């Protein structure tokens, strides 16, 4: 008897009600609890929609209600239609309309014309406490639709793939037994809900009584830590996860001892990848699996022998996909539809779907029982005996196992996503001014496959085409290059010659040996590269406005001269056999567009806003430089947009870029010195010395030095509070510099460490700062990602107002003098837990900068550089000291708004100012005897608890402090303030260079320019 997905879950819930069913973000739901939540949500869906739905759209954003929503829809007999939260809204809306969903369950957004129930925390809380009014399960038939997945379509419209309960039931019965799933098994849920592999993870677990464990997205690149921490027994992912983990040092030998089964699919699995995983999980069975969505998740499997020496070596270096499931039939056919040892794989059987949602999509995808195309030219609905043409080219080995060789059609995999080239072509042809459009997949010299487009008609700026296509297509489907041609190549029959066009575009690529140089990537670039593989980061966009009578030709020449003089602006990142490398391209490879700006101011602002948005798009690491430049001009002004990647451009690069442009424009390109390719290259001996220093310095140091009141895993939207220091406090800080040699910045870092330790109830504090030592070594006029974050460990045990400054001064000087070792290597040397989104030792950071007007008058033009807007934070808390030209000092505290109330941030800032004031005392006092509460807090304390006889406020004079030694501060040392503190970020960091010479004087090395935000 065919089981529905709800029945699979219900049987497990009845048999194991108190077993863990779902573990997500620290929350554990038993089968009983998850069943109750799903039942309550099902009732909510019926009440919201006014009846039982037939099809339900479901967000792919992980959360308890998302998983409960899947089960709720199944309880109601409704097909689930995943709506990928990373897709453009227009595409999700088109999918929802094509699927005819009755309603959508979404995290926060809404789709036009679709009734939407938002899965909010408030709804979750209400359903958890609601009375049990679960509706009875709605009966379903074996051939009813269980879920509806949409893949890229060759006609320009996504194709709907309905999968029935019969299809999934046959699959689950086979894989649950094969992979020994049951109570005690712990399945990692790595696949997004928009991919069919997620059905195996969800119901392989829930259909057997196992536990589904959802990893944080940022841990996908370090599976070993997640597997070991969560005792994972079953793993299924794409093979590229192995590559990312191995590159970042997160796949140590025998690091996954609990893993029993490891499955890989969705991409070809190489021998090198399998060897790396086998070493990390030596007790795990390793299988390579394969299957298109149309044949229900997977339809083949190949179990690797225990001994690596027994693994087969294939012509293309990939491992076999193995044998087809025993309950399915298959045949390999050549181009004449005859059986062959190399040809297209065709499959039929109980897992094969019954045809696409739109019957027109069935054309050409099926063969009749005799392995020939159907005779009828009408729309075809296949029967059970028909063969599904997978479109995959395979080879049959002697023992019968299959090897995947590639595709026979225009379907490709870009960044792990299935892409039908025809859909991109259709979207491109819809653009105004385009007559013909062809998209082909070109493998670059870096080995990566990317889409390139050629079109006829009116020339259109590539940025405009990218902007238009991104409104309806996912990032993976947008071409990397757009080539305008007067005509497209034709073959002898007068038809489009795709092969010739592909060869021409491949030839047009720069040849690495002739045009590019290559060197190892820096550790920071490797980190950004891996992050981009998981969640691409927007580009950093710097906007330079040039006012006056602009000579466009001269300005264009200056831009090209700067691009040629700064190799970092031509860098791309590529994977090689030796690891990640940075490749420097010639100037001509850097995308550079020149556009006219409308005379009308309103229209001009619209154009500028559009350019800002388009240039913010993430880079795709397809082999092109990680910089884009657009010059928009009219008679009275010009705007230069520089879009750069985090791995090639740091905050200290912006003023260098401005100065270089002014020099090249005013004096000529010959006055620009050509910089070297940025690197953190140090000798092996010196590197070992640096590692020894950091290992010793940070031994037993807290690697996640933050504040206990931090709200973990909160969104990272930026918040900040700022204050101007009083003239009196500024004067005392300057006097302190003259007496002790501790610069105002060192004093601020000392105060920061003191207050952080006070809040965190610890006397061992690590405050990070930013060093520009590598830029000093390579030249102060080098653009690149050369700033390095270094930890400064400050001991508060027994500290006084005077020796705290000495301790901080010494620790800061030592850290900066050893700053040539990248922070990633520092973390690795100490053995601290590595995390792509939160680097150890750096969550509290102290920086400095200048408050200046970033405008320069040169040769009759005004040059104004606008720093990029930042609405995200990377750190738990950032404190920045800003120096104004008039001598005034300002403090800015940045933090994530969702993790910290602004009132708490303001209170922390007030305590920071109080600590600075106390450090300026005329005598040495123990920190434990000082009360950092503000006058307002002390007044509030007196109001609430009353004043004790003889109680008095903290005196501000030296005589008063001496008299106060035996008073309240001594009786109640180390009192902690009310409230909380949480995360923050490095906003406009300053350069910290040169050891003691920075710490000792205000007039030390140059610091980057920044702007005091209101």
GURO-507148 format. One record per residue (C-alpha): z, y, x. Coordinates in steps of 0.02 Angstrom, whole numbers, plus 32768, in hexadecimal, padded with zeros to 4 digits. Layout:
GURO-507148
ZYX;...
end
This chain:
GURO-507148
800080008000;7FCE80AB8043;8061811E8067;805981D98052;80A3824880DA;813582708067;815481B6804F;81538197810B;81D78220811E;823C81ED8085;824D813880BF;829181728166;830681F08112;834B816980A0;836580EF812F;83AA816D81AE;83EF8203814D;8468823B81D4;83F282268268;83AA82C282B7;82FE82E8826F;82D6839382BA;831A83F2834F;82DB84A38364;8323853C83BE;83CE84EC83CB;83D484BD8313;83E0840682DF;83AD83C98233;83D3831881FC;835A82BA818D;83CC82DF80FA;83D283998122;831883A98141;82F1834A80A1;836683BC803F;83198458808B;8269841B8067;829983F27FB4;82E284A07F9A;824784F07FE4;81D884867F75;823384C97EDD;822185797F22;8165855E7F38;815185247E84;81B685B87E43;815786337EAF;80AA85F17E83;80CE85CD7DCD;809F85157DDE;807E84867E55;7FFC84B77ED8;7F6B844A7F0F;7F5584957FBD;7FD484F98021;7FAD856580B8;80348554813E;805A85C181D5;8058856F827F;80EB85D882BD;8177855B82E2;8215856B827C;82858500820C;822E85408170;8182851C81BA;81AC846481CE;820784608128;816C84B480DD;80FD8426811B;817083A780C8;81818411802B;80C584178014;80BB835A802C;814683417FAD;80DE83A47F30;8043833D7F56;7FEC83D77FA0;7F7983D18036;7FB6843780CA;7F3B84B58113;7F7C84F581BD;7F5C85B081D7;7F6385D28291;7FD4866882AE;7F728693834D;7ECD86A682F1;7E8C874E82B5;7EC487758204;7E10877781C8;7DF386C68205;7E94868481B8;7E6686D78113;7DB886898118;7E0485DD8137;7E8185F380AA;7DF786278032;7D83859A8067;7E11851E804F;7E3A85697FA4;7EF3856C7FCB;7F6385947F38;7FE285ED7FA4;80108608805B;80B585EE80B4;80B4866D8141;813586AF81BB;81238769819C;806E879A817B;8006878D80DD;7F51876080BE;7EE687CB804A;7ECC87797FA1;7F4186E67FC8;7FEE86DA7F76;806786D38009;811986958013;816686D680B4;81D7865B8110;825D86DA813E;830D86BC8183;834F86FE80DD;82EE8678807E;832D85F580F7;83E2862980DE;83CD86298021;837D857D801C;84048533808C;84898565800E;8425854B7F6F;845B84C27EF3;83F984217F03;836B842D7E85;82EA83C77EE2;824F839E7E7E;821782E97E72;818882BD7EE9;80DB82D27EA0;807A822D7EA8;7FD9822D7F0D;7F4481B77F20;7F0E816A7FC7;7E6F81D27FCB;7EC682767FA1;7EC582FA8029;7F6082FD8098;7F2E838E8106;7E9583FA8124;7E6E843281D5;7DE784AF8202;7D8484A182A3;7CFF851182EC;7C5B8500828C;7BA9850382CE;7B6C85628234;7BDA85F88258;7C6285C581DE;7CFA85598209;7CE784A681CE;7D6D845A815F;7DA083A8818C;7DFF835580FC;7E6F82C58133;7EAF825080AD;7F5181EF809B;7EED814E80B8;7EAF81918160;7F5B81C5819D;7FB6812D815A;7F4780B781BD;7F5F81208259;801D812B8249;80328071822A;7FD7804F82CD;802380D28341;80D880C48307;80D9800D8336;8070802283D3;80DD80AB841C;8183805E83E5;81BB80F3837F;825E80E8831F;831381238315;834A815F83C0;829A819483F1;8287824D8417;81D882938400;81A583398451;814083A683D9;80C683F68452;802C840C83E3;801984A58374;8015847D82BB;7F5F84B482B7;7F31841A831F;7F27836C82D7;7F9183258365;8026837A8314;801A82FD8283;803A826F82FE;80D182CB8344;811A82FB829B;8100825A823B;810581E482CE;81B8822282DA;81E2823D8223;818B819E81EC;81F88134825E;82A38187825E;828981DB8308;82B7828E8336;823583188344;8266839183D0;820A843883D7;820484858486;82078541849F;8154857884BE;817F85BD856A;81B9851085A2;811284BC8585;80E584DF863B;8183848A867A;819083E98618;820483938692;82958408866E;827B83FA85B2;8267833C85B4;83018322861F;836E839D85BF;833D83598513;833082A08545;827D82978506;823681E784F6;8186820C84B2;810C828F84F1;805D82BF84B6;7FFD835484FB;7F5A838E8549;7F4783628602;7F41841A8636;7FFE841D861C;800D83AC86B4;7FA78425871D;801084BC86E9;80B384618709;807B841F87B1;803F84CB87EA;80E5851D87C3;814F84988816;819084578770;815D83A18784;81CF83588807;81D1829F882D;8239823887B2;826982D58752;824E828686A5;82B581E686A8;82C781D785E9;820C81DA85C4;81CA81338583;811E8162853F;80A681E8857E;800482078520;7F7C82828551;7EE482B684EC;7E78834884B8;7E2F835B8567;7DF282E785EF;7E8282A08656;7E63829F8711;7EAA8224878E;7F0582B087E8;7F5C82E78748;7F8F8237871C;7FD4821887CB;803F82B687C1;808682848718;80A681D0874E;810C820E87E2;8176827D8770;818C81F786E9;818381508744;81D580EF86B5;815B812E8631;80C480D285EE;802E81458607;7F9B8145858D;7EFC81AB8582;7EC881BE84CC;7E3182088475;7DFC823383C5;7DA282BB8362;7DF9830A82CD;7D7A82B1825C;7DBE82078290;7E7782358276;7ECC826D8316;7EA281E18391;7E3281498388;7E368105843B;7EBA80E484BE;7EBE80B28574;7F61807785C1;7F678097867B;7F9C800486E8;804780108739;7FFC801487E7;7F9380AE8810;7F2880438881;7EEF7FE587E5;7EB28082878B;7DF580868772;7D8F810887CF;7D0581508761;7C6981B4878C;7CB18258874A;7D6182428790;7DB3823286E4;7E12819F869E;7DC881348612;7DEF815A855D;7DFA809E8545;7DDA802F84B1;7DC6806183FB;7E5780378385;7E457F828349;7E3B7FB48291;7DA3802482B3;7CED7FFD82DC;7C8780578360;7BDB805783AD;7B8C80B38440;7ADA80ED841D;7A51813A8487;79E081C7844B;7974814883EB;7A0E8107838F;7A0C806483F0;7AA78011843B;7AC1804884EF;7B42804A857A;7B3681088584;7B1E816E84E7;7B7081BE8450;7C0F8170840B;7C09814D8350;7CA0811282EC;7CC780D3823E;7D5C808581E7;7DFA80B28189;7E24814881F9;7D79819981E3;7D7B822E816D;7D0E822F80D1;7CA782C880FD;7CBE83828117;7D0483F78094;7C5884468086;7BDE83B6806D;7B57841B80C6;7BB684018168;7B9B83448159;7AE483578184;7ABE83028229;7B7082C58243;7B5F821681FA;7AF1817C8212;7AD480F58191;7B16804381AB;7A7980198210;7AA280A6828B;7A1381158251;7A1381C18200;7A1581BD8141;796A81C580F2;799B82468070;799282FD80A3;7A08832E8018;7ABF83508035;7B1382B08068;7BBC82698039;7BDA81D880B1;7C1C81318076;7C9780C180D2;7C0F80638131;7BBF80FE817E;7BDB812A8234;7C2581D18269;7BCA821D82FD;7C5082628370;7BD482C383DC;7C3082818476;7BCE822F8504;7C2681948545;7C07810885C1;7C3A805385A3;7C8E8004863B;7C7D7F4B8663;7D227F208610;7CF17F808573;7D5A801D858E;7D0680C38569;7CF8815885DF;7CDF82058595;7C4D825D85EC;7C3782FB8583;7BDE833A84E7;7B2E832084A6;7B2F83BC8437;7B6684728442;7C1D84508428;7C89847D84BE;7D40848D84EB;7D75853B8521;7E2B854F8555;7E4F84AA84FE;7E0784E18457;7D72848F8402;7CE6850F83F4;7C4084FF839A;7BCA857683F4;7B6885908353;7BFC85E78301;7C048667838C;7B4786808382;7B50869D82C7;7BD9872082DB;7B7587768364;7AD6877E82FB;7B3687DA8274;7B53886F82E7;7AED890982C0;7A5A89218336;7A4D886C8370;79AD880D834A;79C2876683A1;7A5E871F83F1;7A7D86828456;7B218645849D;7B2A85C18525;7BB785708587;7BA985938641;7C15854286C6;7C3D85C48748;7C4F85B08803;7D0A85A387E4;7CEF8505877D;7D25855386D9;7CBB8547863C;7C9D85EB85DF;7C2D862F8557;7BA486AB8581;7B3487038504;7A8287468510;7A3987B18486;79A5881E8458;799F88C083F7;7A00895E841F;7A70895E84B9;7B26895E8482;7BBC897D84F5;7C1388D68518;7CBB892184EB;7C7A894C843F;7C39889B8426;7CDD884F845E;7D3C88C083E6;7CCC88928354;7CD187D78375;7D8D87D38392;7DA7880982DE;7D67876182A0;7D6486E78331;7DF0869B839A;7DF786D18450;7DAD862C848E;7D0E864A842A;7CE686F8846D;7C6386F884F9;7C97872B85A6;7BF4878985C7;7B7387DC8557;7AC387EC85A1;7A42885B854D;798E881E8560;78E78857851D;78BA87A184F6;790986F584FD;78B88666855F;784985EE84FC;780B85408524;775884FF8517;776D84E6845C;77A0859A8441;7857856C841F;78F085B48471;790C8563851B;79C985568526;79C284F585C8;795D857C861E;79D1860485DD;7A6B85A58617;7A1F858F86C4;79F1864886CD;7AA08681869D;7AED86078718;7A7C864987A2;7AAC86FB8775;7B6186D687A2;7B9B8710884E;7B9A868488CC;7C45866F8915;7C12864D89C7;7BA186E489D1;7BFA8767896A;7CB38741895F;7D47872489CF;7DDA86B689A3;7E9186A989D4;7F2C8655898D;7F7486A488F0;802086F088FA;80B2869B88A2;80B587298824;7FFD870F87FD;801D865687E2;80A7867E8767;803986F78705;7FAA867A8707;801585F186BB;805C8669863A;7FAB86988608;7F7F85E385F0;800985D9856C;80048685851C;7F8987048565;7FD887AC858C;7F80884E855D;7F2E88AE85EA;7F8689478632;7F1F89E08604;7F308A80866B;7ED78B188625;7EA18BA68697;7E668C488646;7DFC8CBE86AF;7DED8D6C8664;7D6B8DEC8695;7CB18DEC86BD;7CA18D3486E8;7C108CF68752;7BFE8C488708;7B908C078793;7C0C8C418818;7C9F8BF987B8;7C438B5487A0;7C248B4B885B;7CDC8B6D887D;7D0F8ADF880A;7C9A8A658860;7CD98A9F8909;7D8E8A7D88D6;7D5E89D28892;7D1089AB8939;7DA489EC899E;7E2A8991893B;7E0988D4893F;7E9388B288C0;7E2789018838;7DA3887C8856;7E1787E68859;7E07875187E6;7E7686B787E3;7E2D860987EC;7E6E855A8801;7E3B84FB889D;7E68845488EA;7EEA84B08953;7F38850B88BF;7F1E85B58871;7EB5862E88D7;7E8B86E788C7;7DD3870A88DC;7D9487B88906;7CF087E688B2;7C73886B88E5;7C788912888C;7BE488E6881E;7C48885987CC;7CCF88CD8788;7CA288FB86D3;7C8189B786CF;7C398A108637;7C0B8AC78621;7C0B8B06856D;7BEB8BAE851B;7C7C8C0184BF;7C578C568418;7C648D148413;7CCD8D0D8376;7D858CFF83A9;7DB68C8B831A;7D258C168340;7D4D8C1F83FA;7E028BEB83DC;7DC68B598373;7D568B1F8401;7DE48B2E847F;7E5B8ACC840F;7DDA8A4383FA;7DBE8A3884B5;7E798A2C84D3;7E85899C8457;7DED893F849A;7E22894D854F;7ED0890C8526;7E8688618501;7EC787D98576;7E5E87A08609;7E1886F185F6;7E1F86B386AC;7D6A867A869D;7D4186AD874F;7D2587678737;7D8C87F28788;7E31881A8735;7E0488D1871F;7D97892F86A3;7D6489E686AD;7D1B8A568626;7CE88B0C863F;7CD78B71859E;7C988C2385B7;7C578CC3856E;7C368D7085B7;7CEA8DB085BF;7D498D1285EB;7D448C5B8618;7DB88BC985FB;7DC68B388673;7E148A988634;7E4F8A1A86B5;7E8089748665;7ED4890486E4;7F30885E86E8;7FE988528714;7FBD87E587A9;7F54886A8802;7FA9890F87DA;805F894687DE;80B589E887AE;80A68A2D885E;7FE98A1C8857;7FCA8AA287D4;7FEC8B3B8842;7F858AEA88CD;7EF48AD48855;7EFE8B8A8820;7F058BCA88D3;7E738B5B8907;7E068B998879;7E2A8C4F88A1;7E048C308958;7D618BD48936;7D298C5788B7;7D578CF0891C;7D398CBD89D0;7CC18C2B89BC;7CCF8B6E89C4;7CCB8B6F8A82;7D7C8BB58A82;7DC18B188A2F;7E0A8A938AA0;7DE189E28A69;7E8289848A44;7EA688CE8A68;7EB6884D89DF;7F6C885489A7;7FD887BF89D3;808A878989F8;8051872D8A94;80DC87138B14;80E886998BA3;813485EF8B82;81C386138BFA;81EB86BA8BAB;81DD866E8AFE;825E85EB8B2E;82D186758B6E;82C086D28ACA;82E286338A67;838086128ACC;83BC86C48AAA;83A386B989EF;83EA860989E3;848986448A39;849486EB89DD;847E86A18930;84E286018949;854785E188A9;850C86888862;84F1869187A5;8435867A8791;843786BD86DE;84A5875486F8;84A387AA864F;852287D885CB;857A875C8559;855287C384BF;849887A784D9;843787678441;83D086DA848F;831586C68473;83088767840F;826087C38405;824188388497;821388DC8442;8247896C84AF;82D989DE848A;83288A6084FB;83AF8AE48505;83B68B718585;84288BFA85BF;84278C89863C;84B68C8A86B8;85208D2786B8;850E8DA48746;85C08D7D877B;85A28CC18785;84FD8CDC87E1;85558D4B8860;85DF8CC9887A;855C8C418895;85048CAB8918;85AB8CCE896D;85CD8C13896C;85258BF689C1;85548C6F8A4B;85FE8C1C8A65;85D18B638A58;85158B588A71;85028B0889C5;846E8B57896E;84768B8288B4;84118AE68893;848F8A7A88F0;851A8ACC888C;84C08AA487E9;84A889EF881E;856289E5884B;85928A2A87A1;851889B4874C;8565891D87A3;861489598776;85EF897186BE;858888D186B2;8619886F86FE;869288C58686;8629889685F0;860487E78631;86B687C1866A;867D87928718;869887D187C8;85F58788880B;856087EF87D2;84A887E78802;8443888687E3;838A8882880C;83218911884D;826C892C8881;8232892E8934;818F89728977;81A589238A22;80FF88C88A15;80A5896A89EC;80F889BB8A84;80BB892C8AF1;800989308AAD;7FF689EA8A9D;80398A6A8A20;7F8C8A8389D6;7F6C89CF89A1;7F5289A788EA;7F9388FC88B7;802488988876;809188BA890D;813988EA88C7;81BA886088D0;8259884A886D;82F0882288D9;83A187F388A3;8436885788E1;84DA87F888D7;8574886688C2;8625882188CD;86A2887B885E;873C8815888E;87B7888F88DB;873A891D88D3;876D89D288DB;870D8A7188B7;86E68A818970;86C889D089AC;865C89AB8913;85E18A2B8955;85E989DB8A02;85CE892D89BA;853B89658953;84F189C789E5;84FA892F8A58;84B988B589D5;8429892789A5;83F789468A5A;83FA888C8A82;8395886189E7;830E88E28A0B;830288AF8AC1;82DD87FD8A87;826B882E89F7;81CD87E28A41;81F2873D89EC;81B087438938;8230873188AE;81DE868E8878;81FF86468925;82B0868C8924;82D286308882;8286859088C6;82ED859D8967;839085A78906;836585178892;8388858287F9;833B854E8754;828E859A8744;825185E886A3;81A8863B868C;81E986C08615;829386E28665;829E86DE8722;834B86B28766;83AE873A87C0;834787C68772;838387DF86BF;83E8887986ED;837D88F2874F;8399899F8798;83088A0F87CC;82E38AC687F0;82538B3F87E1;82208BF487D2;820F8C608737;816B8CB98759;80D48CF986FE;804B8C808730;7FC58D06873A;7F668D4087D2;7EEF8DD387E5;7E658DAF8862;7DBC8E03887C;7DBA8E5B87D4;7DEB8DC18770;7E8F8D8B8725;7EB88CD3873C;7F3B8C8B86C6;7F728BD686D3;7FC68B8C863A;80328AF3865D;80158A5D85EB;807F8A518550;810189C88554;814C898084B5;819388E38504;822088C2857E;822C883A8602;82E388498634;838A883D85DB;83BB88EC8611;83668970867B;83BB8A0B86C2;83498A8F870E;83808B2B876E;83008BB7875D;82FE8C4A87D4;82BC8CEF878D;82678D7287FB;82F38DEE87D5;83768D76881B;83B38D358775;83D58C7B8761;83B38C1186C6;83E28B608696;83788AF08625;83B78A4A85E1;833089D78599;8354893E8530;830488CF84A8;8328891D83FF;8336887883A4;83BC8839841A;842988D48425;845F895A83AB;84348A0983E9;84EA8A3F83D3;852189B9844E;849B89F084CA;84D78AA484BB;858B8A6B84D9;85558A0C8574;84FD8AA785B5;859B8B0D8597;86018A8D85F9;857F8A948684;85958B518691;86528B3C8690;86458AC08720;85D88B398782;865A8BBF8765;86E68B4D87A0;86868B1F883E;86898BD7886C;87468BDC8875;87958C358908;87F98B9B8939;87E18AE0893E;881D8A89889F;881689D1886A;879789B587E0;881389508779;888189EA8768;87F98A568720;87D68A678667;871C8A7B8645;87308AA2858D;86E68B468557;87588BD08510;87158BA98464;87438AF18475;87F28B1C84B0;88088B948420;87CF8B0D83A7;884A8A9383F5;88D98B0F83DC;88A48B2B8329;889F8A728301;89368A348363;899E8AD2837C;89D58B27841D;8A5F8ADB8485;8AE68B4D84CB;8AAB8B97856C;89FA8B588553;89738BCB8594;88B88BCF85B2;88728B9D865A;888B8C3586CB;87F48C798728;884B8CC487C1;887E8C6A885D;89358C9B8843;892D8C5F8791;88E18BBA87C8;896F8B9C8843;89EF8BBF87BD;89948B498749;89948AB487C0;8A2A8A62876D;89F58A9186BD;898D8A3E8637;88FB8A1186A9;896F89A38710;89C089568678;891B89268626;889D890686B2;87ED88CE868E;87F188F785D4;874688D7858B;86F18954851A;86C8892B8467;861489058441;858888AD8497;84F888BF850C;845788608517;83AD885E8564;834588E985B1;82AB8905861C;8269895086BA;822089F3867A;81C08A5986F9;82168A0C8791;82208A6D8833;81F88A2D88DF;828E89EE893F;825B89E289F5;829B89E48AA4;834E89A48A9B;83D78A218AC4;83638AB68AD4;83478AAC8A18;83FF8A9789F0;843A8B1F8A65;83DA8BB78A2E;83868C058998;82F38C3C8A00;82C08B8C8A34;821A8B388A13;81A98B688985;81D28B2888D7;81528B0D884E;813B8B9587CE;817A8B78871F;819F8BD88682;82458BF0862B;82308BB2857A;828B8C0F84F1;
end
